[in-house]
Each structure stands twice: as structure tokens, then as C-alpha cells.
Amino acid sequence: MSGDDGGLGEEWRLIREEAHPGPLNMAFDEVAAETAADGGPRTLRVYRWDPSTLSLGYHQDPATVDWDYCEREGIAVTRRPTGGGAIYHDVFGDVSYSVVAPAAELPGDLMESYALLCEPLFSAFERMGVEATYAESERPAVYEPACYLRDLHPAHDVLAADGRKISGNAQYRQRDSVIQHGSVTYASEADRHLGAFADPPDATAFHDRVTSVREQAGIDREEAVTALESALAEWAGAEQGGWTDEERERARERARRKYASDAWTRERTDPTA
């Protein structure tokens, strides 16, 4: 089930980087899962968050957010279906991706599934000129509310050669499909990242734990995006594709009713359930 044979043997589409508001990005992942579960193509997508967005982990207390700062700085807030702490997705500094496939086609063991679905991520870092590896062991949290400052886990946290985090990844299931989405830090925006939280540590703690592609390799953002897109496509043998009109309509409606709602973001209540 690896990409060694030039593809995973099923129909995959690559949706090249698109910019969407945070609620729509999360809705597209759900819609892609439904498409895969219904026998449609498996989806690889690269995307950015426009406007810049703080995505809360599923269990996160909204009191950890500095809502006034986010409103003043034009930072949107939504909640992810995955756990962990909040992530600040800068419209320029963040590069995000998702891999969506039927659960039956992936390893049942979580560690094996992460290992498989992160293969193209490590290939992308190699193309970017970034030496990257999993965290070798768990490390204690610096600041629990922020995903990039939480305890490091060998299954899904990716570090640069200097031991600082450069990518975080998470999985969840929708409609018998697995969604893995991840965040790659292209450029670190420590002040805005920390400012979105109610009681953050100082920037020194952030710089000691987090690095970026630009810091590690000095390439421009377009090169980083191209490296990730090409690595994903080659791993799965994917053709460039896009959303159908029906998928776009469903995603817009899901974003409006669920991910953009205060019920979901502030109270963790799914109004579509």
C-alpha cells in the first residue's frame, strides 16, 4: 500500500492549493470523505486559510482564546473535528494538506496508518531541502492550549534536524473514510500565533520549539507548495482534479450550518447532527 509501485492502485485526484475560509476548508474534508466512502475518487488536497484562522482542537475550551485580539487582527476562529490544541494558520505562513481515503484501504493500526499517510510529507520535505523526522520520543508541553507547544508525540509530530517542530498531523473518520490533515509551517508568525491565545507564554518559548521551512531551507512559498503537491501526486499516482459542483454546494452548506456557527466553535455542538 505504499507508493513504491507508482501508485496506490485506486482513483486519486490532486486538488492543488486553494484558498478558503477556515469553515469551508473543514467542510471540504468532510465532503471528500463522503465522496470516497460512496465509491468516488480519493482526495489529496493542498490549501491555505484565508483569512488567517485559529483552528481549535475538538475538545478545546474556548476560554483559551483571546477573542478580542482575533477580532481586532482579523483572525477567524473555527473548531476542527480532530483533537489537540489550537493552531494559528497564517494566510502566508501556513501550508495545509489533507489525504482522504476509505478506511478499508488503510491499515487498521493507527501508527501504521500515520506512517503510510506521512510518506509523501517526508518526500515533500526532502524536495524542499528540509531534513525532517518524527519526534523520537514524547517531550513535555510548553503551553497546552497551542498545538505546536503541546507535548510532542512520535506518531504525528514532525521535527526539523534541530529538533524543533515544523509540522503537525492528525486523523479522524467520517462516513467510513479516514481523513488525515496536517499543517506545515512555511513561515513562523510567533507574535500573531501567540497573540490569539488568552494567556500565552513569551515568544522565546515559541522560537525554542517551532521552526519553519523558510528558516530551514530559504525557499519561497511557491516552491514549498509545489514540492508538497508533487510529492502527494507521485505517492498516489494521482491526476490533477477538482471539486464537482455538487461537492462545492454541499461544502458551502456544511460550512455555513456547522463550522461557521457559534454552536460548533464556542460550544462544540454540531447543529447538523
SULDA-V984580 format. One record per residue. N is the residue number from 1. RES is the residue in one letter. SS is DSSP state (helix for helix, strand for strand, loop for the rest). PHI is phi in radians with two decimals (* if undefined). D_LAST is the distance of its C-alpha to the last C-alpha in Angstrom with 1 decimal. Layout:
n,res,ss,phi,d_last
N,RES,SS,PHI,D_LAST
N,RES,SS,PHI,D_LAST
This chain:
n,res,ss,phi,d_last
1,M,loop,*,33.8
2,S,loop,-1.59,35.3
3,G,helix,-1.47,36.5
4,D,helix,-1.11,40.1
5,D,helix,-1.60,40.5
6,G,loop,1.53,39.5
7,G,loop,2.87,35.9
8,L,loop,-1.64,33.2
9,G,loop,1.51,34.0
10,E,loop,-2.24,30.9
11,E,loop,-1.41,30.0
12,W,strand,-2.11,28.9
13,R,strand,-2.11,28.7
14,L,strand,-1.85,29.4
15,I,strand,-1.79,27.9
16,R,strand,-1.15,30.4
17,E,strand,-0.90,29.7
18,E,strand,-2.13,27.7
19,A,strand,-1.89,27.1
20,H,strand,-2.45,23.7
21,P,loop,-1.08,22.0
22,G,helix,-0.93,19.9
23,P,helix,-1.00,16.4
24,L,helix,-1.25,17.6
25,N,helix,-1.04,19.0
26,M,helix,-1.19,15.8
27,A,helix,-1.16,14.0
28,F,helix,-1.07,17.1
29,D,helix,-1.06,16.8
30,E,helix,-1.11,13.4
31,V,helix,-1.13,15.0
32,A,helix,-1.08,18.1
33,A,helix,-1.13,16.5
34,E,helix,-1.15,15.2
35,T,helix,-1.07,18.8
36,A,helix,-1.13,20.5
37,A,helix,-1.14,18.6
38,D,loop,-1.57,19.6
39,G,loop,1.64,23.2
40,G,loop,-1.44,23.6
41,P,loop,-1.15,25.3
42,R,strand,-1.36,24.5
43,T,strand,-2.10,24.2
44,L,strand,-2.03,26.2
45,R,strand,-2.45,25.8
46,V,strand,-2.08,27.6
47,Y,strand,-2.67,26.4
48,R,strand,-2.19,27.1
49,W,strand,-1.86,25.3
50,D,loop,-2.35,26.7
51,P,loop,-1.35,26.9
52,S,loop,-0.90,27.4
53,T,strand,-2.39,24.2
54,L,strand,-1.71,23.5
55,S,strand,-1.75,20.5
56,L,strand,-1.43,19.4
57,G,loop,-1.15,18.8
58,Y,loop,-0.95,15.5
59,H,loop,-1.62,17.2
60,Q,loop,-1.26,19.6
61,D,loop,-1.30,20.8
62,P,helix,-1.10,20.9
63,A,helix,-1.19,24.3
64,T,helix,-1.37,25.7
65,V,strand,-1.68,25.4
66,D,loop,-1.56,28.3
67,W,helix,-1.12,26.3
68,D,helix,-1.13,29.6
69,Y,helix,-1.08,31.0
70,C,helix,-1.06,28.0
71,E,helix,-1.15,28.3
72,R,helix,-1.13,32.0
73,E,helix,-1.61,32.1
74,G,loop,1.27,29.4
75,I,loop,-1.69,27.1
76,A,strand,-1.31,23.4
77,V,strand,-2.31,20.8
78,T,strand,-2.43,17.4
79,R,strand,-2.09,15.5
80,R,loop,-1.42,15.6
81,P,loop,-1.36,13.4
82,T,loop,-1.66,16.8
83,G,loop,-1.39,18.9
84,G,loop,1.55,22.3
85,G,loop,-1.54,23.7
86,A,strand,-1.25,23.3
87,I,strand,-2.17,25.1
88,Y,strand,-1.53,27.0
89,H,strand,-1.78,26.9
90,D,loop,-1.27,30.0
91,V,loop,-1.05,30.3
92,F,loop,-1.79,33.6
93,G,loop,-1.43,33.7
94,D,strand,-1.86,30.4
95,V,strand,-2.15,30.0
96,S,strand,-1.96,26.7
97,Y,strand,-2.55,25.9
98,S,strand,-2.44,23.3
99,V,strand,-2.17,24.0
100,V,strand,-2.28,21.5
101,A,strand,-2.66,22.6
102,P,strand,-1.04,21.6
103,A,helix,-1.03,21.6
104,A,helix,-1.14,24.4
105,E,helix,-1.66,26.7
106,L,loop,-2.08,26.6
107,P,loop,-1.01,28.2
108,G,loop,-1.30,26.3
109,D,loop,-1.31,28.0
110,L,helix,-1.08,26.3
111,M,helix,-1.11,29.6
112,E,helix,-1.14,30.8
113,S,helix,-1.14,27.6
114,Y,helix,-1.04,28.1
115,A,helix,-1.04,31.8
116,L,helix,-1.18,31.2
117,L,helix,-1.31,28.7
118,C,loop,-1.57,30.8
119,E,helix,-0.91,33.9
120,P,helix,-1.19,33.7
121,L,helix,-1.12,33.0
122,F,helix,-1.20,36.3
123,S,helix,-1.10,38.0
124,A,helix,-1.12,36.9
125,F,helix,-1.08,38.3
126,E,helix,-1.06,41.5
127,R,helix,-1.15,41.8
128,M,helix,-1.32,41.3
129,G,loop,1.50,44.1
130,V,loop,-1.91,42.0
131,E,loop,-1.40,42.7
132,A,strand,-2.32,39.4
133,T,strand,-2.70,38.4
134,Y,strand,-1.13,35.8
135,A,loop,-1.04,36.4
136,E,loop,-1.28,38.9
137,S,loop,-2.69,37.8
138,E,loop,-1.17,35.4
139,R,strand,-2.19,36.6
140,P,loop,-1.16,35.8
141,A,loop,-1.26,33.5
142,V,loop,-1.62,35.2
143,Y,loop,-2.75,32.3
144,E,loop,-1.03,29.0
145,P,loop,-1.10,26.6
146,A,strand,-1.71,27.8
147,C,helix,-0.97,26.8
148,Y,helix,-1.31,30.2
149,L,helix,-1.99,32.0
150,R,loop,-1.36,30.2
151,D,loop,-1.08,31.9
152,L,strand,-1.46,32.6
153,H,loop,-2.17,31.4
154,P,loop,-1.10,33.4
155,A,loop,-1.28,30.4
156,H,loop,-2.47,28.9
157,D,strand,-1.69,31.1
158,V,strand,-1.95,33.8
159,L,strand,-2.02,37.0
160,A,strand,-1.39,40.0
161,A,loop,-1.06,43.5
162,D,loop,-1.50,44.1
163,G,loop,1.50,41.2
164,R,loop,-1.72,38.9
165,K,strand,-1.25,35.3
166,I,strand,-2.23,34.6
167,S,strand,-2.71,31.2
168,G,strand,-2.15,28.1
169,N,strand,-2.45,25.6
170,A,strand,-2.61,22.4
171,Q,strand,-2.21,20.3
172,Y,strand,-2.73,16.9
173,R,strand,-2.03,15.3
174,Q,strand,-2.45,12.8
175,R,loop,0.88,13.3
176,D,loop,1.11,16.6
177,S,strand,-2.07,17.9
178,V,strand,-1.78,19.3
179,I,strand,-2.00,19.0
180,Q,strand,-1.98,21.9
181,H,strand,-2.16,22.3
182,G,strand,-2.55,25.2
183,S,strand,-2.12,27.2
184,V,strand,-1.93,30.9
185,T,strand,-1.45,33.0
186,Y,loop,-1.41,35.5
187,A,loop,-2.36,36.9
188,S,loop,-1.45,36.4
189,E,loop,-2.04,35.7
190,A,helix,-1.04,36.2
191,D,helix,-1.11,36.7
192,R,helix,-1.24,33.5
193,H,helix,-1.03,31.5
194,L,helix,-1.27,32.8
195,G,helix,-1.09,32.9
196,A,loop,-1.29,29.1
197,F,strand,-1.80,29.0
198,A,loop,-1.27,30.1
199,D,loop,-2.51,32.9
200,P,loop,-1.42,33.7
201,P,loop,-1.31,36.8
202,D,loop,-1.39,39.5
203,A,helix,-1.14,39.7
204,T,helix,-1.06,42.1
205,A,helix,-1.09,39.5
206,F,helix,-1.17,37.3
207,H,helix,-1.14,40.2
208,D,helix,-1.25,41.2
209,R,helix,-1.90,37.9
210,V,strand,-2.13,36.6
211,T,loop,-2.28,38.5
212,S,loop,-2.53,37.8
213,V,helix,-1.07,38.9
214,R,helix,-1.09,41.2
215,E,helix,-1.18,42.9
216,Q,helix,-1.38,43.3
217,A,helix,-2.14,44.3
218,G,loop,1.27,45.1
219,I,loop,-1.51,43.6
220,D,loop,-1.48,41.9
221,R,helix,-1.10,38.2
222,E,helix,-1.05,38.6
223,E,helix,-1.11,40.4
224,A,helix,-1.13,37.6
225,V,helix,-1.12,34.9
226,T,helix,-1.07,37.2
227,A,helix,-1.08,37.8
228,L,helix,-1.20,34.1
229,E,helix,-1.08,33.5
230,S,helix,-1.20,36.6
231,A,helix,-1.14,35.9
232,L,helix,-1.08,32.4
233,A,helix,-1.10,33.8
234,E,helix,-1.20,36.8
235,W,helix,-1.04,34.9
236,A,helix,-1.77,32.8
237,G,loop,1.14,35.3
238,A,loop,-1.51,32.8
239,E,strand,-1.71,33.7
240,Q,strand,-1.12,32.8
241,G,loop,-2.51,30.0
242,G,loop,-2.77,27.3
243,W,loop,-1.36,24.0
244,T,loop,-1.36,24.1
245,D,helix,-1.04,23.6
246,E,helix,-1.17,20.5
247,E,helix,-1.12,19.0
248,R,helix,-1.07,20.0
249,E,helix,-1.14,18.4
250,R,helix,-1.10,15.0
251,A,helix,-1.14,15.4
252,R,helix,-1.07,16.6
253,E,helix,-1.18,13.7
254,R,helix,-1.12,11.1
255,A,helix,-1.09,13.5
256,R,helix,-1.13,13.9
257,R,helix,-1.39,10.5
258,K,helix,-1.97,9.2
259,Y,helix,-1.24,12.4
260,A,loop,-1.64,14.8
261,S,loop,-1.53,13.2
262,D,helix,-1.15,14.9
263,A,helix,-1.01,11.8
264,W,helix,-1.36,10.9
265,T,helix,-1.24,14.6
266,R,helix,-1.69,16.3
267,E,helix,-2.10,14.0
268,R,loop,1.01,11.7
269,T,loop,-1.94,8.6
270,D,loop,-1.50,5.6
271,P,loop,-1.23,5.6
272,T,loop,-1.65,3.8
273,A,loop,-1.30,0.0
